[in-house]
Amino acid sequence: MPGDGLGLFAPPFSVGYDAACAIIRIHPDEGMRPVVGYMVALFVGLVIVAAMPWFSIGCL
């Protein structure tokens, strides 16, 4: 689900993001630029699923 990824990578907790930065050994500030596009895509998906729930379950 889009909301799961958004919760793992968005501040203030961002457990998934902090773990990824620790694994590849970069400072979180350096890695934020590529993650922003991913978070925008997740947010758009979340809005689509919330606005049109029938879209996610396949009932048109």
N, CA, C and O atoms as a printed pandas DataFrame, in Angstrom:
     atom_number atom_name residue_name chain_id  residue_number  x_coord  y_coord  z_coord
0              1         N          MET        A               1    0.829   -1.186    0.000
1              2        CA          MET        A               1    0.000    0.000    0.000
2              3         C          MET        A               1    0.875    1.251    0.000
3              4         O          MET        A               1    1.952    1.249    0.596
4              5         N          PRO        A               2    0.436    2.291   -0.645
5              6        CA          PRO        A               2    1.229    3.522   -0.689
6              7         C          PRO        A               2    1.457    4.143    0.686
7              8         O          PRO        A               2    2.508    4.736    0.929
8              9         N          GLY        A               3    0.497    4.013    1.573
9             10        CA          GLY        A               3    0.637    4.627    2.890
10            11         C          GLY        A               3    1.725    3.994    3.723
11            12         O          GLY        A               3    2.342    4.667    4.550
12            13         N          ASP        A               4    1.976    2.697    3.521
13            14        CA          ASP        A               4    3.024    2.016    4.281
14            15         C          ASP        A               4    4.395    2.591    3.947
15            16         O          ASP        A               4    5.170    2.917    4.846
16            17         N          GLY        A               5    4.690    2.712    2.673
17            18        CA          GLY        A               5    5.985    3.250    2.272
18            19         C          GLY        A               5    6.147    4.700    2.674
19            20         O          GLY        A               5    7.239    5.131    3.044
20            21         N          LEU        A               6    5.063    5.450    2.603
21            22        CA          LEU        A               6    5.115    6.853    2.988
22            23         C          LEU        A               6    5.445    6.979    4.475
23            24         O          LEU        A               6    6.223    7.849    4.866
24            25         N          GLY        A               7    4.867    6.127    5.290
25            26        CA          GLY        A               7    5.135    6.155    6.726
26            27         C          GLY        A               7    6.543    5.729    7.071
27            28         O          GLY        A               7    7.111    6.215    8.049
28            29         N          LEU        A               8    7.122    4.826    6.287
29            30        CA          LEU        A               8    8.474    4.356    6.575
30            31         C          LEU        A               8    9.551    5.344    6.141
31            32         O          LEU        A               8   10.636    5.363    6.722
32            33         N          PHE        A               9    9.272    6.155    5.141
33            34        CA          PHE        A               9   10.309    7.037    4.607
34            35         C          PHE        A               9   10.099    8.513    4.897
35            36         O          PHE        A               9   10.996    9.314    4.634
36            37         N          ALA        A              10    8.952    8.897    5.427
37            38        CA          ALA        A              10    8.679   10.305    5.695
38            39         C          ALA        A              10    9.055   10.673    7.136
39            40         O          ALA        A              10    8.945    9.837    8.033
40            41         N          PRO        A              11    9.491   11.898    7.360
41            42        CA          PRO        A              11    9.764   12.357    8.721
42            43         C          PRO        A              11    8.479   12.408    9.531
43            44         O          PRO        A              11    7.419   12.447    8.908
44            45         N          PRO        A              12    8.470   12.412   10.826
45            46        CA          PRO        A              12    9.597   12.555   11.743
46            47         C          PRO        A              12   10.277   11.243   12.108
47            48         O          PRO        A              12   11.396   11.277   12.618
48            49         N          PHE        A              13    9.662   10.095   11.875
49            50        CA          PHE        A              13   10.284    8.842   12.310
50            51         C          PHE        A              13   11.176    8.243   11.241
51            52         O          PHE        A              13   12.347    7.979   11.511
52            53         N          SER        A              14   10.682    8.024   10.067
53            54        CA          SER        A              14   11.419    7.566    8.883
54            55         C          SER        A              14   12.374    6.417    9.174
55            56         O          SER        A              14   13.559    6.484    8.845
56            57         N          VAL        A              15   11.856    5.369    9.787
57            58        CA          VAL        A              15   12.679    4.227   10.173
58            59         C          VAL        A              15   13.327    3.578    8.954
59            60         O          VAL        A              15   14.516    3.261    8.983
60            61         N          GLY        A              16   12.563    3.378    7.888
61            62        CA          GLY        A              16   13.104    2.762    6.680
62            63         C          GLY        A              16   14.189    3.606    6.041
63            64         O          GLY        A              16   15.193    3.079    5.560
64            65         N          TYR        A              17   13.992    4.903    6.035
65            66        CA          TYR        A              17   14.984    5.805    5.440
66            67         C          TYR        A              17   16.272    5.819    6.253
67            68         O          TYR        A              17   17.366    5.765    5.691
68            69         N          ASP        A              18   16.143    5.892    7.564
69            70        CA          ASP        A              18   17.339    5.887    8.415
70            71         C          ASP        A              18   18.099    4.578    8.294
71            72         O          ASP        A              18   19.330    4.577    8.276
72            73         N          ALA        A              19   17.384    3.466    8.211
73            74        CA          ALA        A              19   18.037    2.171    8.046
74            75         C          ALA        A              19   18.756    2.100    6.699
75            76         O          ALA        A              19   19.883    1.610    6.625
76            77         N          ALA        A              20   18.115    2.581    5.640
77            78        CA          ALA        A              20   18.747    2.561    4.319
78            79         C          ALA        A              20   20.003    3.424    4.297
79            80         O          ALA        A              20   21.010    3.035    3.705
80            81         N          CYS        A              21   19.954    4.594    4.936
81            82        CA          CYS        A              21   21.137    5.463    4.990
82            83         C          CYS        A              21   22.260    4.818    5.792
83            84         O          CYS        A              21   23.433    4.958    5.444
84            85         N          ALA        A              22   21.908    4.116    6.861
85            86        CA          ALA        A              22   22.930    3.443    7.669
86            87         C          ALA        A              22   23.576    2.300    6.895
87            88         O          ALA        A              22   24.781    2.076    7.005
88            89         N          ILE        A              23   22.780    1.578    6.113
89            90        CA          ILE        A              23   23.319    0.443    5.359
90            91         C          ILE        A              23   24.279    0.917    4.271
91            92         O          ILE        A              23   25.343    0.325    4.086
92            93         N          ILE        A              24   23.916    1.975    3.553
93            94        CA          ILE        A              24   24.793    2.442    2.472
94            95         C          ILE        A              24   25.783    3.507    2.930
95            96         O          ILE        A              24   26.561    4.027    2.130
96            97         N          ARG        A              25   25.749    3.825    4.212
97            98        CA          ARG        A              25   26.718    4.723    4.861
98            99         C          ARG        A              25   26.785    6.119    4.228
99           100         O          ARG        A              25   27.852    6.596    3.840
100          101         N          ILE        A              26   25.625    6.749    4.140
101          102        CA          ILE        A              26   25.607    8.152    3.734
102          103         C          ILE        A              26   24.836    8.944    4.781
103          104         O          ILE        A              26   24.045    8.389    5.543
104          105         N          HIS        A              27   25.075   10.221    4.805
105          106        CA          HIS        A              27   24.349   11.098    5.720
106          107         C          HIS        A              27   22.925   11.263    5.191
107          108         O          HIS        A              27   22.734   11.386    3.981
108          109         N          PRO        A              28   21.922   11.269    6.072
109          110        CA          PRO        A              28   20.534   11.389    5.613
110          111         C          PRO        A              28   20.254   12.620    4.746
111          112         O          PRO        A              28   19.385   12.574    3.876
112          113         N          ASP        A              29   20.972   13.708    4.971
113          114        CA          ASP        A              29   20.765   14.899    4.140
114          115         C          ASP        A              29   21.152   14.652    2.684
115          116         O          ASP        A              29   20.521   15.192    1.776
116          117         N          GLU        A              30   22.182   13.842    2.456
117          118        CA          GLU        A              30   22.634   13.562    1.094
118          119         C          GLU        A              30   21.636   12.712    0.325
119          120         O          GLU        A              30   21.476   12.888   -0.883
120          121         N          GLY        A              31   20.974   11.805    0.998
121          122        CA          GLY        A              31   20.086   10.880    0.319
122          123         C          GLY        A              31   18.663   11.358    0.169
123          124         O          GLY        A              31   17.844   10.659   -0.428
124          125         N          MET        A              32   18.343   12.519    0.688
125          126        CA          MET        A              32   16.956   12.972    0.672
126          127         C          MET        A              32   16.467   13.363   -0.728
127          128         O          MET        A              32   15.293   13.162   -1.039
128          129         N          ARG        A              33   17.320   13.905   -1.557
129          130        CA          ARG        A              33   16.894   14.366   -2.887
130          131         C          ARG        A              33   16.303   13.231   -3.731
131          132         O          ARG        A              33   15.228   13.420   -4.301
132          133         N          PRO        A              34   16.943   12.071   -3.841
133          134        CA          PRO        A              34   16.328   10.991   -4.639
134          135         C          PRO        A              34   15.047   10.436   -4.011
135          136         O          PRO        A              34   14.175    9.948   -4.729
136          137         N          VAL        A              35   14.925   10.503   -2.705
137          138        CA          VAL        A              35   13.770    9.938   -2.012
138          139         C          VAL        A              35   12.529   10.814   -2.189
139          140         O          VAL        A              35   11.407   10.316   -2.088
140          141         N          VAL        A              36   12.708   12.082   -2.446
141          142        CA          VAL        A              36   11.562   12.987   -2.582
142          143         C          VAL        A              36   10.659   12.548   -3.735
143          144         O          VAL        A              36    9.437   12.553   -3.588
144          145         N          GLY        A              37   11.222   12.175   -4.857
145          146        CA          GLY        A              37   10.418   11.703   -5.987
146          147         C          GLY        A              37    9.639   10.446   -5.641
147          148         O          GLY        A              37    8.485   10.296   -6.042
148          149         N          TYR        A              38   10.264    9.545   -4.898
149          150        CA          TYR        A              38    9.610    8.323   -4.449
150          151         C          TYR        A              38    8.442    8.653   -3.522
151          152         O          TYR        A              38    7.371    8.059   -3.638
152          153         N          MET        A              39    8.642    9.590   -2.610
153          154        CA          MET        A              39    7.591    9.968   -1.676
154          155         C          MET        A              39    6.430   10.663   -2.390
155          156         O          MET        A              39    5.273   10.462   -2.020
156          157         N          VAL        A              40    6.720   11.467   -3.398
157          158        CA          VAL        A              40    5.661   12.113   -4.178
158          159         C          VAL        A              40    4.831   11.057   -4.904
159          160         O          VAL        A              40    3.603   11.141   -4.932
160          161         N          ALA        A              41    5.502   10.058   -5.494
161          162        CA          ALA        A              41    4.782    8.992   -6.185
162          163         C          ALA        A              41    3.901    8.203   -5.212
163          164         O          ALA        A              41    2.769    7.855   -5.547
164          165         N          LEU        A              42    4.407    7.925   -4.026
165          166        CA          LEU        A              42    3.611    7.232   -3.017
166          167         C          LEU        A              42    2.407    8.062   -2.588
167          168         O          LEU        A              42    1.316    7.528   -2.390
168          169         N          PHE        A              43    2.609    9.366   -2.446
169          170        CA          PHE        A              43    1.510   10.238   -2.044
170          171         C          PHE        A              43    0.425   10.289   -3.110
171          172         O          PHE        A              43   -0.765   10.263   -2.794
172          173         N          VAL        A              44    0.831   10.361   -4.363
173          174        CA          VAL        A              44   -0.142   10.375   -5.459
174          175         C          VAL        A              44   -0.935    9.065   -5.466
175          176         O          VAL        A              44   -2.153    9.074   -5.642
176          177         N          GLY        A              45   -0.247    7.950   -5.276
177          178        CA          GLY        A              45   -0.935    6.663   -5.203
178          179         C          GLY        A              45   -1.901    6.591   -4.040
179          180         O          GLY        A              45   -2.998    6.048   -4.170
180          181         N          LEU        A              46   -1.499    7.138   -2.902
181          182        CA          LEU        A              46   -2.359    7.150   -1.723
182          183         C          LEU        A              46   -3.618    7.987   -1.968
183          184         O          LEU        A              46   -4.714    7.594   -1.569
184          185         N          VAL        A              47   -3.459    9.129   -2.620
185          186        CA          VAL        A              47   -4.609    9.990   -2.923
186          187         C          VAL        A              47   -5.556    9.287   -3.896
187          188         O          VAL        A              47   -6.775    9.372   -3.743
188          189         N          ILE        A              48   -5.008    8.597   -4.889
189          190        CA          ILE        A              48   -5.856    7.887   -5.854
190          191         C          ILE        A              48   -6.650    6.790   -5.161
191          192         O          ILE        A              48   -7.850    6.646   -5.394
192          193         N          VAL        A              49   -5.981    6.015   -4.307
193          194        CA          VAL        A              49   -6.672    4.931   -3.607
194          195         C          VAL        A              49   -7.711    5.483   -2.630
195          196         O          VAL        A              49   -8.784    4.898   -2.478
196          197         N          ALA        A              50   -7.414    6.585   -1.975
197          198        CA          ALA        A              50   -8.365    7.172   -1.031
198          199         C          ALA        A              50   -9.555    7.796   -1.748
199          200         O          ALA        A              50  -10.682    7.716   -1.259
200          201         N          ALA        A              51   -9.318    8.415   -2.896
201          202        CA          ALA        A              51  -10.400    9.083   -3.618
202          203         C          ALA        A              51  -11.270    8.093   -4.391
203          204         O          ALA        A              51  -12.477    8.297   -4.528
204          205         N          MET        A              52  -10.662    7.032   -4.891
205          206        CA          MET        A              52  -11.387    6.035   -5.685
206          207         C          MET        A              52  -11.079    4.641   -5.159
207          208         O          MET        A              52  -10.301    3.919   -5.783
208          209         N          PRO        A              53  -11.657    4.239   -4.039
209          210        CA          PRO        A              53  -11.313    2.934   -3.458
210          211         C          PRO        A              53  -11.660    1.753   -4.367
211          212         O          PRO        A              53  -11.014    0.708   -4.283
212          213         N          TRP        A              54  -12.652    1.897   -5.219
213          214        CA          TRP        A              54  -12.989    0.816   -6.139
214          215         C          TRP        A              54  -11.854    0.555   -7.118
215          216         O          TRP        A              54  -11.758   -0.544   -7.664
216          217         N          PHE        A              55  -10.997    1.535   -7.350
217          218        CA          PHE        A              55   -9.861    1.369   -8.264
218          219         C          PHE        A              55   -8.866    0.352   -7.710
219          220         O          PHE        A              55   -8.281   -0.421   -8.469
220          221         N          SER        A              56   -8.671    0.349   -6.388
221          222        CA          SER        A              56   -7.681   -0.547   -5.790
222          223         C          SER        A              56   -8.189   -1.974   -5.629
223          224         O          SER        A              56   -7.383   -2.899   -5.536
224          225         N          ILE        A              57   -9.511   -2.179   -5.592
225          226        CA          ILE        A              57  -10.027   -3.525   -5.436
226          227         C          ILE        A              57  -10.529   -4.122   -6.758
227          228         O          ILE        A              57  -10.955   -5.277   -6.797
228          229         N          GLY        A              58  -10.480   -3.359   -7.800
229          230        CA          GLY        A              58  -10.796   -3.865   -9.131
230          231         C          GLY        A              58  -12.276   -3.889   -9.486
231          232         O          GLY        A              58  -12.659   -4.545  -10.454
232          233         N          CYS        A              59  -13.099   -3.205   -8.744
233          234        CA          CYS        A              59  -14.537   -3.159   -9.066
234          235         C          CYS        A              59  -14.843   -1.837   -9.776
235          236         O          CYS        A              59  -14.896   -0.781   -9.145
236          237         N          LEU        A              60  -15.039   -1.910  -11.064
237          238        CA          LEU        A              60  -15.337   -0.688  -11.807
238          239         C          LEU        A              60  -16.787   -0.583  -12.120
239          240         O          LEU        A              60  -17.215    0.388  -12.744
